[in-house]
Amino acid sequence: MKVTPEHNERIAKMTFSSVYPHYVTKVEKKGRTIEELHTVITWLTGFDSVKIQELIDEKVTFKTFFERAEINPNAHLIKGVICGYRIEDIDNTLTQQTRFLDKLVDELAKGRKMEKILRQ
């Protein structure tokens, strides 16, 4: 599936605070914790729990969220399909980074071991 410019723009304008509760619900429903969720967000972005909460309160867009992030150098190891898109084939950096986060949350919810999620 090809990512369209309209799709990229929609992701860029979406707020992190609007998606974060869905991440929490998804992982908690599968018996994982908010702390584990924050661990994967921190691994990908460098944001600690305090900074994550500040970004939620500030209602930043995904564009701003990832502009402020220090993406983990091993993020390129995140591969697979998420939302019908093969992550490694996405050519828009912001959309790819957003899908990296989605994939990590999915792996957490599916019960994957933390060391595998964090590509260690």
C-alpha positions as CSV (number, residue, x, y, z in Angstrom):
1,M,0.0,0.0,0.0
2,K,1.4,3.4,-0.9
3,V,1.3,6.2,1.6
4,T,-0.3,9.3,0.1
5,P,0.7,13.0,0.7
6,E,-2.8,13.5,2.3
7,H,-2.2,10.6,4.6
8,N,1.2,12.1,5.6
9,E,-0.4,15.5,6.3
10,R,-3.2,13.9,8.4
11,I,-0.6,12.2,10.6
12,A,1.5,15.4,10.9
13,K,-1.5,17.3,12.2
14,M,-2.8,14.6,14.6
15,T,-2.1,15.4,18.2
16,F,-0.1,13.0,20.3
17,S,-2.6,13.6,23.2
18,S,-5.5,12.3,21.1
19,V,-3.7,9.0,20.4
20,Y,-2.0,8.4,23.7
21,P,-5.2,7.3,25.6
22,H,-5.7,4.6,22.8
23,Y,-2.1,3.4,23.4
24,V,-2.8,3.2,27.2
25,T,-6.1,1.3,26.6
26,K,-4.6,-1.1,24.2
27,V,-1.7,-2.1,26.4
28,E,-3.7,-2.2,29.7
29,K,-6.3,-4.4,28.1
30,K,-3.6,-6.9,27.4
31,G,-2.2,-6.8,30.9
32,R,0.7,-4.5,30.3
33,T,1.4,-1.2,32.2
34,I,1.7,2.5,31.5
35,E,5.3,2.2,32.8
36,E,6.0,-0.4,30.1
37,L,4.3,1.9,27.5
38,H,6.5,4.8,28.7
39,T,9.6,2.5,28.4
40,V,9.0,1.9,24.7
41,I,8.2,5.6,24.1
42,T,11.3,6.6,25.9
43,W,13.4,4.1,23.9
44,L,12.1,5.4,20.6
45,T,12.1,9.2,21.4
46,G,14.3,9.8,24.4
47,F,11.4,11.4,26.3
48,D,11.0,10.5,29.9
49,S,7.6,10.2,31.7
50,V,7.6,13.8,32.8
51,K,8.3,15.0,29.2
52,I,5.7,12.7,27.8
53,Q,3.1,14.2,30.1
54,E,4.3,17.8,29.2
55,L,3.8,17.0,25.5
56,I,0.4,15.6,26.2
57,D,-0.6,18.7,28.2
58,E,0.8,20.9,25.5
59,K,-1.3,19.0,22.9
60,V,1.6,18.9,20.4
61,T,1.1,17.4,16.9
62,F,3.0,14.3,15.9
63,K,5.1,16.6,13.7
64,T,6.2,18.6,16.8
65,F,6.5,15.5,18.9
66,F,8.9,13.9,16.5
67,E,10.8,17.1,15.8
68,R,11.6,17.3,19.5
69,A,12.5,13.6,19.8
70,E,15.9,12.1,19.6
71,I,15.1,9.0,17.7
72,N,16.9,5.8,18.8
73,P,19.7,4.9,16.4
74,N,18.3,1.3,16.3
75,A,14.8,2.4,15.3
76,H,15.6,1.3,11.7
77,L,15.4,-2.3,13.1
78,I,11.7,-1.9,13.5
79,K,10.2,-3.8,10.6
80,G,6.9,-5.3,9.6
81,V,3.4,-4.2,8.7
82,I,1.3,-1.8,10.7
83,C,-2.1,-0.4,9.6
84,G,-1.6,-2.0,6.2
85,Y,1.8,-0.3,5.5
86,R,5.2,-2.0,5.5
87,I,7.2,0.2,7.8
88,E,10.5,-0.1,6.0
89,D,8.9,1.0,2.7
90,I,7.4,4.3,4.1
91,D,9.4,7.1,2.5
92,N,8.0,10.0,4.6
93,T,10.2,10.2,7.8
94,L,7.4,11.6,10.1
95,T,4.9,8.9,8.9
96,Q,7.6,6.2,9.4
97,Q,8.4,7.4,12.9
98,T,4.7,7.5,13.8
99,R,4.4,3.9,12.5
100,F,7.5,2.9,14.5
101,L,5.7,4.0,17.6
102,D,2.5,2.2,16.6
103,K,4.4,-1.0,16.0
104,L,6.2,-0.8,19.4
105,V,2.8,-0.3,21.1
106,D,1.4,-3.3,19.1
107,E,4.3,-5.5,20.1
108,L,3.9,-4.5,23.8
109,A,0.2,-5.3,23.7
110,K,0.8,-8.7,22.0
111,G,3.0,-9.7,25.0
112,R,6.3,-9.6,23.2
113,K,9.3,-9.5,25.6
114,M,10.6,-6.1,26.4
115,E,14.2,-6.9,25.2
116,K,12.8,-7.9,21.8
117,I,10.6,-4.8,21.6
118,L,13.6,-2.6,22.4
119,R,15.7,-4.4,19.8
120,Q,18.4,-5.5,22.2
